[in-house]
Amino acid sequence: MVTPIDPTSAAFLLAENRSQPMHVGGLQLFENPEGAGRGYTRRMYEAMTDVAEVRPLFLKHPHRSLSTAGQLVWREDEQFDLEHHVRHSALPKPGRIRELLNLCGRLHSTRLAWERPLWESTVIEGLRDGRVALYTKTHHALLDGISAMRLMQSVLSTDPDQRDMPAPWGVRPEHSRTPEPAADVPADLFRHALSTGLGLTAEAAGLPAALIRTLNAGVRNETSAVSFHAPRTIFNERITGSRRFAAQDWPIERLRAIGKASGATINDVVLAMCSGAVRQYLLELGELPQAPLVAMVPVGLNAKQSHVASADGGNAVGAVMCRLGTDLDDPAARLATIQQSMSDGKVALSSMTPLQIVAMSALGQAPAILPPLLRLQGIVRSPYNLIISNVPGPRTTHYWNGAKMVGTYPLSIPINGMALNITCTSYDGKMGFGLTGCRRTVPHLQRLLIHLDAEVSALEKAVGA
């Protein structure tokens, strides 16, 4: 079966090269069930490969040839080999988290081959505390990070005694089957707008005004979907294909207390943690610019009702270029700057319709996305310094066939001119940070974890939490 590849997915495929693999990843940690025994990890791997039927999503791979007129299409792999995609690995002694993160960094560095479905998963044993890890990577053309997380959640259970949960790539029984992950919201909204003549006309009529407002705000250095004032840093250089990964989590209650004491959201507190950590990291290297760094922050908001608003309330996803206040020494002042910047950005986007939000956010990200696609790195200046995103996850404890998931950490995509990506996800009362960076361009990445921890304490002291 052959199906066309949509333009967004095709762009992720075409932008890929050896220095910037375009896949997202996830690391989950599990505690063995009671009485599991020494061979449990092997049995877990065997259960992951003992799949009667694989979901269609995990069987397709990109293809183009003369028969497709040079166009990219999805084609089902007629020689699908599940054992190629699901691997079993072990850590060297002493089996610390450090060895696990090093392995994930290496696994995340290699490209996925087009001649096979664009995903791989590795069951990892050898942690000295007995836990089992699962690292999975999926090409962004196939799934985005949010969809990948929802897919993982769909095969987990809140019941520790349930034993019929399939692997994420396995088809579930009819009585409990979940739908395939949906495409990202902006692409859905855009396609819907294109298919609705009246909606497209109404939306497009407001685009010039939205464009002028957005560009004016960017020129005046006000927070919007466009930035013209990001300073150049060591993060905004050409990168290699090698990756380093660092991960840690903090109790959400600590972050919530900081937010309550300062009137900030948890996302504001996450951004303030990143701001303080990046500031100290760059200070140590003697690379902190005088101007404040700018982060691209994906946000969800209720867009103004329009002819193309979605039926469930018009939710849309946009991008805010947030000033991080890295030029300020006081943690409370950095947090206040971030609060104001995010508030201004959300107000600017909430005045737009969904299609306008998509268009303005795409405009703001174009200088970062188009150079890799058109091979123009170094010609166009980066519009922001790094990406910081926060993806909500399950609030309660989840299990896979009795194995308790005790941590989940996202791995994302550094690109040329954007060597550091910080993605966070909440789970079971903790906020897990996943830091993915170019191994050469971002040296000693793990030091950012030390600075993140110090910044939580600094924020607590600064706001009296």
Secondary structure as GFF3:
##gff-version 3
##sequence-region A 1 465
A	DSSP	beta_strand	2	4	.	.	.	ID=ss1
A	DSSP	alpha_helix	7	15	.	.	.	ID=ss2
A	DSSP	beta_strand	23	31	.	.	.	ID=ss3
A	DSSP	alpha_helix	40	49	.	.	.	ID=ss4
A	DSSP	three_ten_helix	56	58	.	.	.	ID=ss5
A	DSSP	beta_strand	60	63	.	.	.	ID=ss6
A	DSSP	three_ten_helix	66	68	.	.	.	ID=ss7
A	DSSP	beta_strand	73	76	.	.	.	ID=ss8
A	DSSP	alpha_helix	82	85	.	.	.	ID=ss9
A	DSSP	beta_strand	86	90	.	.	.	ID=ss10
A	DSSP	alpha_helix	97	107	.	.	.	ID=ss11
A	DSSP	beta_strand	119	125	.	.	.	ID=ss12
A	DSSP	beta_strand	132	139	.	.	.	ID=ss13
A	DSSP	alpha_helix	145	154	.	.	.	ID=ss14
A	DSSP	three_ten_helix	174	176	.	.	.	ID=ss15
A	DSSP	alpha_helix	185	194	.	.	.	ID=ss16
A	DSSP	alpha_helix	197	205	.	.	.	ID=ss17
A	DSSP	alpha_helix	207	219	.	.	.	ID=ss18
A	DSSP	beta_strand	243	251	.	.	.	ID=ss19
A	DSSP	alpha_helix	252	262	.	.	.	ID=ss20
A	DSSP	alpha_helix	266	284	.	.	.	ID=ss21
A	DSSP	beta_strand	294	302	.	.	.	ID=ss22
A	DSSP	beta_strand	315	323	.	.	.	ID=ss23
A	DSSP	alpha_helix	331	350	.	.	.	ID=ss24
A	DSSP	alpha_helix	354	374	.	.	.	ID=ss25
A	DSSP	beta_strand	386	391	.	.	.	ID=ss26
A	DSSP	beta_strand	399	400	.	.	.	ID=ss27
A	DSSP	beta_strand	403	411	.	.	.	ID=ss28
A	DSSP	beta_strand	420	427	.	.	.	ID=ss29
A	DSSP	beta_strand	430	438	.	.	.	ID=ss30
A	DSSP	alpha_helix	447	463	.	.	.	ID=ss31
###
